Each structure stands twice: as structure tokens, then as C-alpha cells.
Amino acid sequence: VILNFSKIGKYITFGIEPLVGFITAKENDLKNIRIILSGKLNNLSPDKIKERVRDTYV
């Protein structure tokens, strides 16, 4: 829900939407980094890691 709100907020110049979108995108980036690093530490195949990575803001 928040990601959809953030995607809509990309097209709004003023207001809280761009800020919420930026914060959500950074949180999502951190989650993706954690997923990738834990997958590498546990010797998962790149395909399995790609399945677990979340959608990005862009």
C-alpha cells in the first residue's frame, strides 16, 4: 500500500508524498541489500536471491 502511494507521489512536486516516497525507497533499498547479503552468506543461487528481492521505487 505504501509503495503504491509512493509511486503516485513521484509525480507530485509539493507535499508530503515525495518525502514519503523517498523514505520508503531508502527503506526498500536497505531491505534489498540485507536480502542480497544474507543470500550470499547462505550460498543461495543468484536466481533464488532475485526471487526474494523486492520491487524498487523507480
N, C-alpha and C positions, 0 to 999 in steps of 0.2 A: 504494500500500500504506500509506504513512504517512498519507495523507489519510483513508483508511478507519479506521485506528487512531485518528486524531484525532476523527473523527465519533463513534466509540464512546465516546471519552474525555470527550465533552461531558456525559455522564450520570453520570460518576463524580466524586464530590466530593473524595476524598482520593487521593493517589498521584501518580505521575509523568504520568499520562495528561492531566490538564488543562494541565500545563505544556507538554508536547509539542504538544498541540493549539493552544495559544496561539502558540507559536513557529512552528509550521507555518502557521498562519493569517496571521501577520505576514509570513512569507517569501512566501506566496502573494499577499498584498496588494501587496508590492513588485514581484513579477513582473508582476502585472496593471498596475500603474502604468507599468512600463517598456514593456509591450506597447502600452498606450494612447498613451503619449508618442511612441514610435517610429513608431506608425501615423500619428499626426497629423503628425509631421515628414516622413514619406514620402508624405503626401497620400493615404492609404488611405481608402476609404469607411467610414462608420460600421458598415456591415454586415460588412465584412471584419474590422474590428477586433473586433467582437462575436464572430465565429467563433474568433478566436485567444485571447480572454480565458479564463482557467482557471476551474474551479469554485471557489466560495467555501466557507468553513468553516461558515457559518450555513446 
